[in-house]
Amino acid sequence: MKESAIERHLVRRVRKCGGEAFKIQFLGRSGAPDRLVMFPDGEVVWVELKAPGKKAKPHQSRMHAVLREMQHAVEVLDSIEGIDKAFPLN
């Protein structure tokens, strides 16, 4: 399965949960997670998407650590099942 199929599933799943999954790109800095997921209750989750079995690259992992140090939630997801577990339907 390609990363793009996993990303499409994330967007659909988050919308079913009442949220939005915005595509993210940092200008002048690499390592931004792929999506910023936001829900009406104020919950915000940064999501890095990967093809099944793939891991974050070192520069991505460093950015994840920066975000987590600032108390942000970061998920690295590589499967449909992982997305469904991270964002369960109510």
N, C-alpha and C positions, 0 to 999 in steps of 0.2 A: 504494500500500500504506500502511496506517495504522501509526502508531508502535506501537499495541497489538499488532498482528500480529508486528512485529519483536521486541517484548518477549517475547511468548509463545515465539517461536523461540529467543531467548536462553536462557530458563529451561529449555526442553527440551534444547537443545544442551549447556548446562553440566552438566545431570544426566547426559546420555550420557557426558560426560567424567569423571564421578565427583564433581562439585562441586555447590554450591548457589548460587543467585542470589537474595539477599535484597533485598526492596523496602526502600528507605531514604527517610527523611524527617528532616531536622534540625529540631528544635523551636526556634523563635525565630531562625532563620537561613535565608535562602533560598539556593538554588543547589546543593543536594545532588544528586549524581548519582543516577540512577534506581535502580541496583542495585549491591550489593556482592557480588562473585563470590568464593567461597572454595573452594579445593581441599584435599584431604587432605594434600598435601605442604607446606602452609603458604602457597602462592601466593595472593595477594589482589589483585583488580583492581576498581577502581571503574569502572562503566559508565554513561555518559550515552547514552540512546537518543533517536534523532530519526527523523522521517519522512524518506523518501528526499529527498536534496538539501537538507535543512534543516540549519542550523548552530546551535551552542550560543549562547544569549543571553549578553550581556555579564556579567551577574551569575553565570551558570553557568561561563563561562570563567575568571572571577576565582577561583571556588572550585576549579576544576581546577588552576589555577596554585598555589594554596595547598597542595593535596594533593601535587602534583608536587614542590614545594619541600621537602616532608617525605619525599621519596623513595617516594611511593606511585605505583603504576601507574594511569593513567586512560586509558580508551578512549572515544571518541565514535563510535558506530556507527549507521549509517542504512540498513543493508541486511542481508538474509539472508546474502549473500556475505561481507560484512564480518564478521559474527558467525562464520561458518564459518572464515574465515581467522584471526581472533583466537583462536578456541578450536577447533583442529583435533582430530579424533578420533584417539586413539592407535592 
